[in-house]
Amino acid sequence: MVELLATVIANLVEGEVLQLRATSEPEKTPSKKGFEEYMRKTYLKTASLMAKSARAAVILGGCGGEQGKAAEWVKDVAYGYGRNLGIAFQVSTFFSVGMTMCSYVARRRCFGLFTHSGITR
């Protein structure tokens, strides 16, 4: 359990390093690679906490140990739920805060920045 939650700290640090690298060397145009880097950073900084916390909650609830494949399935589903919730939270926060800060003229540029690793929050 402690090891599971300790990896959250490692993920957070790795996500911060990715964000620093992205802000020091931003891409000029949106790309698939940039979007994948943004999603990886989002997972590392936000979604990993929610995913691993959900998995830990299932384990603390008694779904662990020698219970077999069914227990592993439940833990994996909880992890996936937390991961998706964390990514959805981060993306929705970006749009609710980031898009309102953009002027009407700059919205297209703002949306374009979403798709590459140069975005920061």
C-alpha positions as CSV (number, residue, x, y, z in Angstrom):
1,M,0.0,0.0,0.0
2,V,2.7,2.5,0.9
3,E,4.7,1.5,-2.2
4,L,1.6,2.2,-4.3
5,L,1.1,5.7,-2.9
6,A,4.8,6.4,-3.0
7,T,4.8,6.0,-6.7
8,V,2.4,8.9,-6.9
9,I,5.1,11.2,-5.6
10,A,7.5,9.8,-8.2
11,N,4.9,10.4,-10.9
12,L,4.3,14.0,-9.8
13,V,8.0,14.8,-9.9
14,E,8.3,13.2,-13.4
15,G,5.3,15.2,-14.5
16,E,6.8,18.5,-13.2
17,V,10.0,17.7,-15.1
18,L,8.0,17.1,-18.3
19,Q,6.2,20.4,-17.8
20,L,9.4,22.3,-17.3
21,R,10.9,20.8,-20.4
22,A,7.7,21.6,-22.4
23,T,7.7,25.3,-21.3
24,S,11.4,25.7,-22.0
25,E,11.2,24.1,-25.5
26,P,7.6,24.6,-26.7
27,E,6.5,23.2,-30.0
28,K,5.6,25.8,-32.7
29,T,2.6,23.9,-34.1
30,P,0.1,21.4,-32.7
31,S,1.1,17.7,-33.3
32,K,0.1,14.2,-32.3
33,K,3.4,13.8,-30.4
34,G,2.7,17.0,-28.5
35,F,-0.8,15.9,-27.6
36,E,0.5,12.6,-26.4
37,E,3.1,14.4,-24.2
38,Y,0.4,16.6,-22.8
39,M,-1.8,13.5,-21.9
40,R,1.2,11.8,-20.3
41,K,2.0,14.9,-18.3
42,T,-1.7,15.1,-17.3
43,Y,-1.6,11.5,-16.2
44,L,1.6,11.9,-14.2
45,K,0.6,15.2,-12.4
46,T,-3.1,14.6,-11.8
47,A,-4.6,11.3,-12.9
48,S,-2.0,9.0,-11.3
49,L,-3.0,10.4,-7.9
50,M,-6.7,9.7,-8.5
51,A,-6.0,6.3,-10.1
52,K,-3.7,5.0,-7.4
53,S,-5.9,6.4,-4.7
54,A,-8.9,4.5,-6.1
55,R,-6.9,1.3,-6.3
56,A,-5.7,1.8,-2.7
57,A,-9.3,2.4,-1.6
58,V,-10.4,-0.9,-3.1
59,I,-7.5,-2.7,-1.4
60,L,-8.3,-1.1,1.9
61,G,-12.0,-2.2,1.4
62,G,-10.9,-5.8,1.4
63,C,-10.3,-6.6,-2.2
64,G,-6.8,-7.8,-2.1
65,G,-4.5,-10.6,-1.1
66,E,-5.5,-14.2,-2.1
67,Q,-8.8,-13.5,-3.8
68,G,-7.7,-14.3,-7.4
69,K,-8.5,-12.9,-10.8
70,A,-11.8,-11.3,-9.7
71,A,-10.0,-9.1,-7.1
72,E,-7.4,-8.1,-9.7
73,W,-10.2,-7.1,-12.1
74,V,-11.9,-4.9,-9.5
75,K,-8.6,-3.2,-8.7
76,D,-7.9,-2.6,-12.4
77,V,-11.3,-1.2,-12.9
78,A,-10.9,1.2,-9.9
79,Y,-7.5,2.2,-11.3
80,G,-9.0,2.9,-14.8
81,Y,-11.8,4.9,-13.3
82,G,-9.5,7.1,-11.3
83,R,-7.2,7.6,-14.2
84,N,-10.0,8.7,-16.5
85,L,-11.6,10.9,-13.8
86,G,-8.2,12.6,-13.3
87,I,-7.7,13.2,-17.0
88,A,-11.3,14.5,-17.4
89,F,-10.8,16.8,-14.5
90,Q,-7.6,18.3,-15.8
91,V,-8.9,18.8,-19.4
92,S,-12.2,20.3,-18.1
93,T,-10.3,22.6,-15.9
94,F,-8.2,23.7,-18.8
95,F,-11.2,24.5,-20.9
96,S,-13.2,26.3,-18.1
97,V,-10.3,28.4,-17.0
98,G,-8.1,28.6,-20.1
99,M,-10.8,29.3,-22.6
100,T,-12.4,32.1,-20.6
101,M,-9.1,33.8,-20.3
102,C,-8.7,33.8,-24.1
103,S,-10.1,36.6,-26.1
104,Y,-12.5,35.7,-29.0
105,V,-9.7,36.3,-31.5
106,A,-7.2,34.2,-29.6
107,R,-9.5,31.2,-29.0
108,R,-8.3,29.3,-32.0
109,R,-4.6,29.8,-30.9
110,C,-5.5,28.8,-27.4
111,F,-7.2,25.6,-28.6
112,G,-4.2,24.9,-30.7
113,L,-1.9,25.1,-27.7
114,F,-4.0,22.5,-26.0
115,T,-2.8,19.9,-28.5
116,H,0.9,20.3,-27.8
117,S,3.3,20.1,-24.9
118,G,3.8,23.8,-24.6
119,I,0.7,24.2,-22.5
120,T,1.0,24.9,-18.8
121,R,-1.4,25.5,-16.0
